[in-house]
Amino acid sequence: MREQDQQRHDDDPAADAEERTEQAGQQADEEEAHRRILRGVDDPLALLRSEPGRAAVLLDVDGTLAPIVARPELAAVPEATRGEVRRLAGRYALVACVSGRTAEDAARLVGLDDVVYVGVHGLELAPEAAQWREVLRPFAAEPWPWLEDKGLTVALHWREAPDEEEAERTLQSVAARAEAAGLEARWGRKVLELRPPVAADKGTAVRFLLEEHGLRRALYAGDDTTDLDAFRGLDGLEVGVRVAVSSPEGPQALSEAADVVVASPAALVELLRTL
């Protein structure tokens, strides 16, 4: 503190009172954050840990198990993460990955046979999505250097674009054309995804998996906009724990909807080790 500021505080009771009020407010914020951790983690996680045979662990892949990289084909799940998911699969009634990738590609990336995989944000579970393949074909042929054709969706990335703002403006035009064709345009972490307008998403996938296995307790972890649907898929459960893997480019709404927020995929692994 500068000398004149110190003198002002020494001589000004109002300034002292203001500082005490500010410190009290900061302490209250910290205490509320701590209470949220206790509410959002300790009790529900204890219930999951106590009876793993009645619970599911559901996980996104990219940005959650595999750190985000420049291009999807470069992604990798660290061996330590894979080992932790393997341990959980041997302990819990269900461990599943609900991914934006196809189920086949998610299985290749995670590399574990005893995990259930649902792909393309749950669209693989919706037979009616297949009728939109032909509508998607022209968009899969877009002259875009970072394009993923997933069959039931088309993803256009711009993480490596030299001018990200210009790339996003260009993709706004693509999104408008897709919507005019009857498709949905969804924006994620530096990606535009074009998808059929059917009532299927990560939330419907989560509900399907839990109902199929007769489970009422679950944890879901994810990092992007589509994971908000998965969070909603836990509504009404006996125990539902929503974990957001935060990042500067991730949606604020995800952290706001979460019971637990971790700072990275590595931090998520630390949380999973407690289960």
C-alpha positions as CSV (number, residue, x, y, z in Angstrom):
1,M,0.0,0.0,0.0
2,R,1.3,3.4,-0.9
3,E,2.3,5.8,2.0
4,Q,-0.5,8.3,1.3
5,D,-3.1,5.5,1.1
6,Q,-1.9,4.1,4.4
7,Q,-2.2,7.6,5.9
8,R,-5.7,7.9,4.6
9,H,-6.7,4.6,6.2
10,D,-5.0,5.6,9.5
11,D,-6.9,8.9,9.6
12,D,-10.2,7.9,8.0
13,P,-12.5,5.6,10.1
14,A,-14.9,5.4,7.1
15,A,-12.1,3.9,5.0
16,D,-11.4,1.4,7.7
17,A,-15.0,0.4,7.8
18,E,-15.2,0.1,4.0
19,E,-12.1,-2.2,4.0
20,R,-13.6,-4.3,6.8
21,T,-16.9,-4.6,4.9
22,E,-15.0,-5.6,1.7
23,Q,-13.0,-8.3,3.6
24,A,-16.2,-9.6,5.2
25,G,-17.8,-9.9,1.8
26,Q,-14.8,-11.7,0.4
27,Q,-14.8,-14.1,3.3
28,A,-18.6,-14.7,2.8
29,D,-18.0,-15.5,-0.8
30,E,-15.2,-18.0,0.1
31,E,-17.4,-19.6,2.7
32,E,-20.3,-19.9,0.2
33,A,-18.0,-21.5,-2.3
34,H,-16.8,-23.9,0.3
35,R,-20.4,-24.7,1.3
36,R,-21.2,-25.3,-2.4
37,I,-18.3,-27.8,-2.6
38,L,-19.6,-29.6,0.5
39,R,-23.1,-29.7,-0.9
40,G,-22.1,-30.5,-4.5
41,V,-19.4,-33.0,-3.9
42,D,-19.0,-34.6,-0.5
43,D,-22.5,-35.9,0.2
44,P,-23.5,-37.1,-3.3
45,L,-20.0,-38.5,-4.1
46,A,-20.2,-40.4,-0.8
47,L,-23.5,-41.9,-1.9
48,L,-21.9,-43.0,-5.2
49,R,-18.8,-44.4,-3.5
50,S,-20.8,-46.3,-0.8
51,E,-22.8,-48.4,-3.3
52,P,-21.1,-48.4,-6.7
53,G,-23.2,-51.3,-7.8
54,R,-26.2,-48.9,-7.9
55,A,-24.4,-46.0,-9.8
56,A,-23.1,-44.9,-13.2
57,V,-20.1,-42.8,-14.2
58,L,-20.8,-41.1,-17.5
59,L,-18.1,-39.1,-19.3
60,D,-17.6,-36.9,-22.3
61,V,-14.4,-37.7,-24.2
62,D,-12.8,-34.6,-26.0
63,G,-12.0,-31.9,-23.5
64,T,-12.9,-34.2,-20.6
65,L,-10.9,-37.4,-20.8
66,A,-8.7,-36.2,-23.7
67,P,-7.2,-32.7,-23.6
68,I,-8.3,-30.4,-26.4
69,V,-5.8,-30.3,-29.2
70,A,-5.5,-28.5,-32.5
71,R,-7.3,-31.1,-34.6
72,P,-9.6,-34.0,-33.4
73,E,-7.4,-36.6,-35.1
74,L,-4.5,-35.6,-32.8
75,A,-6.5,-36.2,-29.6
76,A,-5.2,-38.8,-27.1
77,V,-6.5,-40.1,-23.7
78,P,-3.5,-40.1,-21.3
79,E,-2.6,-43.6,-20.0
80,A,-3.2,-42.5,-16.4
81,T,-6.7,-41.4,-17.3
82,R,-7.4,-44.7,-19.2
83,G,-6.2,-46.6,-16.2
84,E,-8.6,-44.7,-13.9
85,V,-11.6,-45.3,-16.2
86,R,-10.6,-49.0,-16.4
87,R,-10.7,-49.1,-12.6
88,L,-14.1,-47.4,-12.4
89,A,-15.5,-49.8,-15.0
90,G,-14.6,-52.7,-12.8
91,R,-16.2,-51.1,-9.7
92,Y,-19.4,-49.3,-10.9
93,A,-22.6,-50.8,-12.4
94,L,-22.1,-48.7,-15.6
95,V,-19.3,-46.6,-17.0
96,A,-20.1,-45.0,-20.4
97,C,-18.7,-42.4,-22.7
98,V,-21.2,-40.1,-24.4
99,S,-19.3,-38.4,-27.1
100,G,-19.6,-36.1,-30.1
101,R,-17.5,-38.6,-32.0
102,T,-19.0,-41.7,-33.4
103,A,-19.2,-44.5,-30.9
104,E,-16.6,-46.4,-33.0
105,D,-14.2,-43.5,-32.9
106,A,-14.8,-42.8,-29.2
107,A,-14.0,-46.5,-28.5
108,R,-10.8,-46.3,-30.5
109,L,-9.7,-43.2,-28.6
110,V,-10.6,-44.4,-25.1
111,G,-9.4,-47.9,-25.8
112,L,-11.4,-49.9,-23.2
113,D,-13.7,-52.8,-24.0
114,D,-15.6,-52.7,-20.7
115,V,-17.0,-49.2,-21.3
116,V,-20.2,-48.5,-23.1
117,Y,-20.0,-45.9,-26.0
118,V,-22.8,-43.7,-27.3
119,G,-21.8,-41.5,-30.2
120,V,-22.7,-38.3,-32.1
121,H,-24.3,-36.6,-29.1
122,G,-26.8,-39.4,-28.7
123,L,-28.0,-39.3,-32.4
124,E,-26.8,-42.8,-32.9
125,L,-29.7,-43.9,-30.6
126,A,-32.3,-42.1,-32.8
127,P,-33.3,-44.1,-35.9
128,E,-35.1,-41.0,-37.4
129,A,-31.8,-39.2,-37.6
130,A,-30.7,-41.3,-40.5
131,Q,-33.2,-39.8,-42.9
132,W,-31.3,-36.5,-42.7
133,R,-28.0,-38.0,-44.1
134,E,-28.8,-36.8,-47.6
135,V,-29.5,-33.2,-46.4
136,L,-26.2,-33.2,-44.7
137,R,-24.2,-34.4,-47.7
138,P,-23.7,-31.0,-49.4
139,F,-22.4,-29.6,-46.1
140,A,-19.9,-32.5,-45.7
141,A,-18.5,-31.4,-49.1
142,E,-17.9,-27.8,-47.9
143,P,-14.5,-26.5,-49.0
144,W,-13.4,-26.2,-45.4
145,P,-9.9,-27.4,-44.3
146,W,-11.0,-28.6,-40.8
147,L,-14.2,-30.5,-41.5
148,E,-15.4,-33.7,-39.8
149,D,-18.0,-35.8,-41.5
150,K,-19.6,-37.9,-38.7
151,G,-22.4,-39.3,-40.9
152,L,-25.2,-37.9,-38.8
153,T,-23.6,-34.6,-38.2
154,V,-21.0,-32.4,-39.9
155,A,-18.5,-30.5,-37.7
156,L,-16.5,-27.5,-39.0
157,H,-13.7,-26.4,-36.7
158,W,-11.7,-23.2,-36.8
159,R,-9.2,-23.7,-34.0
160,E,-6.3,-23.5,-36.5
161,A,-7.6,-20.7,-38.7
162,P,-5.1,-17.9,-39.1
163,D,-7.9,-15.3,-38.6
164,E,-10.5,-16.9,-36.2
165,E,-12.9,-13.9,-36.4
166,E,-13.0,-14.2,-40.2
167,A,-13.4,-17.9,-40.0
168,E,-16.3,-17.6,-37.6
169,R,-18.0,-15.0,-39.9
170,T,-17.7,-17.5,-42.8
171,L,-19.2,-20.3,-40.7
172,Q,-22.1,-18.0,-39.7
173,S,-23.0,-18.1,-43.4
174,V,-22.7,-21.9,-43.5
175,A,-24.9,-22.1,-40.4
176,A,-27.6,-19.9,-42.0
177,R,-27.7,-22.1,-45.1
178,A,-27.9,-25.3,-43.0
179,E,-30.8,-23.9,-41.0
180,A,-32.6,-22.9,-44.2
181,A,-32.2,-26.6,-45.2
182,G,-33.9,-27.7,-42.0
183,L,-30.8,-28.6,-40.0
184,E,-29.8,-27.4,-36.6
185,A,-26.6,-25.4,-36.1
186,R,-24.9,-25.7,-32.8
187,W,-21.8,-23.8,-31.7
188,G,-19.2,-25.3,-29.4
189,R,-15.5,-24.8,-28.5
190,K,-14.4,-23.3,-31.8
191,V,-16.6,-25.6,-33.8
192,L,-19.9,-25.4,-35.6
193,E,-21.8,-28.6,-35.7
194,L,-24.7,-29.2,-38.2
195,R,-27.2,-31.8,-37.1
196,P,-30.6,-33.2,-37.8
197,P,-33.6,-31.5,-36.0
198,V,-34.5,-34.6,-34.0
199,A,-35.2,-34.9,-30.3
200,A,-32.0,-36.7,-29.5
201,D,-29.0,-35.3,-27.6
202,K,-26.6,-36.2,-24.8
203,G,-29.5,-35.8,-22.3
204,T,-31.7,-38.4,-24.0
205,A,-28.6,-40.7,-24.3
206,V,-28.0,-40.4,-20.5
207,R,-31.6,-41.2,-19.7
208,F,-31.6,-44.2,-22.1
209,L,-28.4,-45.6,-20.5
210,L,-29.7,-45.2,-17.0
211,E,-33.1,-46.6,-17.7
212,E,-31.6,-49.5,-19.6
213,H,-29.4,-50.4,-16.6
214,G,-32.1,-49.6,-14.0
215,L,-29.9,-47.0,-12.2
216,R,-31.0,-43.9,-10.3
217,R,-27.5,-42.6,-9.2
218,A,-25.0,-41.1,-11.6
219,L,-22.2,-38.7,-12.2
220,Y,-21.7,-37.0,-15.6
221,A,-18.6,-35.0,-16.5
222,G,-18.2,-32.8,-19.6
223,D,-16.7,-29.5,-20.9
224,D,-18.9,-28.0,-23.7
225,T,-22.3,-26.8,-24.6
226,T,-23.8,-30.2,-25.6
227,D,-22.9,-31.4,-22.1
228,L,-25.6,-29.1,-20.7
229,D,-28.1,-31.6,-22.3
230,A,-26.4,-34.4,-20.4
231,F,-26.6,-32.4,-17.1
232,R,-30.4,-32.1,-17.7
233,G,-30.5,-35.9,-18.2
234,L,-29.6,-36.3,-14.5
235,D,-32.7,-34.4,-13.4
236,G,-35.0,-36.4,-11.1
237,L,-32.4,-39.0,-10.1
238,E,-31.9,-40.1,-6.5
239,V,-28.3,-38.9,-6.8
240,G,-27.0,-36.8,-9.7
241,V,-23.6,-35.1,-9.8
242,R,-22.8,-32.7,-12.6
243,V,-19.1,-32.0,-13.2
244,A,-17.9,-29.2,-15.5
245,V,-14.4,-29.3,-16.8
246,S,-13.8,-25.6,-17.2
247,S,-11.7,-23.7,-19.7
248,P,-11.4,-20.1,-20.9
249,E,-13.3,-21.0,-24.1
250,G,-15.9,-23.2,-22.5
251,P,-19.4,-22.0,-21.9
252,Q,-20.0,-20.2,-18.6
253,A,-23.5,-21.8,-18.4
254,L,-21.9,-25.2,-18.0
255,S,-20.0,-24.1,-14.8
256,E,-23.1,-22.4,-13.5
257,A,-25.2,-25.5,-14.0
258,A,-22.5,-27.8,-12.4
259,D,-22.4,-29.2,-8.9
260,V,-18.6,-29.5,-9.2
261,V,-16.2,-27.5,-11.4
262,V,-12.7,-28.8,-12.1
263,A,-10.0,-26.8,-14.0
264,S,-8.8,-29.4,-16.5
265,P,-9.0,-33.0,-17.6
266,A,-6.1,-33.8,-15.2
267,A,-8.1,-32.3,-12.3
268,L,-11.0,-34.5,-13.3
269,V,-8.8,-37.6,-13.0
270,E,-8.0,-36.5,-9.4
271,L,-11.8,-36.3,-8.7
272,L,-12.4,-39.7,-10.3
273,R,-9.7,-41.2,-8.1
274,T,-11.9,-40.4,-5.1
275,L,-14.8,-42.6,-6.4
